[in-house]
Amino acid sequence: MAKPDDRSDNVEKLQDSIQDTIENFREGQDYLSEHADEISGGEKRQIEEKNERRLKAIEGQREEVKDEAAHQENS
């Protein structure tokens, strides 16, 4: 038997995920700043690309939070 769909804590989980992603983004930025003279162009590009993906993920997660909050309001 399948478990019922419990969405009661989805907003909280999404917000935690957003915070984690923001923290990872900042760590990437800090790493680039602190090690600018030590890292190769390829490594720098990889970190920059990863941070671009993180920003897109944050944007998507924030949209999900809005959707979940609206769903909870209407339930």
RATA-V553015 format. One record per residue. N is the residue number from 1. PSI is psi in degrees with one decimal (* if undefined). BURIAL is + if it has 16 or more other C-alpha atoms within 10 Angstrom, else -. Layout:
# RATA-V553015
n	psi	burial
N	PSI	BURIAL
N	PSI	BURIAL
This chain:
# RATA-V553015
n	psi	burial
1	133.3	-
2	146.9	-
3	145.0	-
4	152.1	-
5	106.6	-
6	102.7	-
7	9.6	-
8	-29.1	-
9	14.2	-
10	-41.5	-
11	-44.7	+
12	-43.8	-
13	-41.7	-
14	-41.4	+
15	-38.7	+
16	-42.4	-
17	-40.6	-
18	-46.0	+
19	-43.0	-
20	-42.1	-
21	-40.2	+
22	-42.7	+
23	-44.1	-
24	-39.3	-
25	-48.6	+
26	-39.6	-
27	-39.6	-
28	-44.1	+
29	-44.0	-
30	-42.0	-
31	-44.6	-
32	-40.6	+
33	-44.3	-
34	-26.7	-
35	25.4	-
36	-37.4	-
37	-13.5	-
38	-22.5	-
39	152.4	-
40	163.8	-
41	-36.0	-
42	-42.4	-
43	-41.2	-
44	-44.7	+
45	-41.3	-
46	-44.2	-
47	-42.9	+
48	-41.5	+
49	-41.3	-
50	-41.3	-
51	-33.1	+
52	-43.1	-
53	-37.4	-
54	-43.0	+
55	-40.6	+
56	-38.7	-
57	-41.6	+
58	-44.5	+
59	-46.1	-
60	-40.7	-
61	-37.2	+
62	-36.2	+
63	-40.3	-
64	-39.3	+
65	-45.0	+
66	-45.1	-
67	-45.0	-
68	-42.3	+
69	-40.6	-
70	-39.5	-
71	-43.4	-
72	-35.7	-
73	-37.4	-
74	-5.1	-
75	*	-
